[in-house]
């Protein structure tokens, strides 16, 4: 199902049917199981792992599953060409993130975030950034709005733009 949704998003971008897609495969309290990767327990229940090695291994398997699906999307966008011959990924901004950095403690700081794509050459790629201080996620979204040609003074609880992501 995940790959089908990613394929549909790629096709929608390729045909310029839309320029924005939001895909959420599970909410934070999801009770989904993952029998296809050998995890029969509820995601939510094992996310409260209390440092139990078996539960941590299962969460790692789920995280890897989602990361592999995301890599599939990036490959498909990289392989697809726009009218100018550049890849769709070069023209895109794709955010892959979680609302929690630690499900066991319900921590929502120091979030793992991937910003993929080049935004038509306006994003610097191939880097790992550790941003200083408290940065609300909405700062990234505010920056992305600028790059999409829809500038705003603020977005949600934004405190400024993330110039560090720019080329």
Secondary structure as UniProt FT lines:
FT   HELIX           2..14
FT   TURN            15..16
FT   TURN            28..29
FT   HELIX           35..37
FT   HELIX           43..47
FT   TURN            50..51
FT   HELIX           53..79
FT   TURN            83..84
FT   HELIX           88..91
FT   STRAND          94..97
FT   TURN            103..106
FT   STRAND          113..116
FT   HELIX           119..121
FT   HELIX           137..147
FT   TURN            148..149
FT   TURN            156..157
FT   HELIX           163..165
//
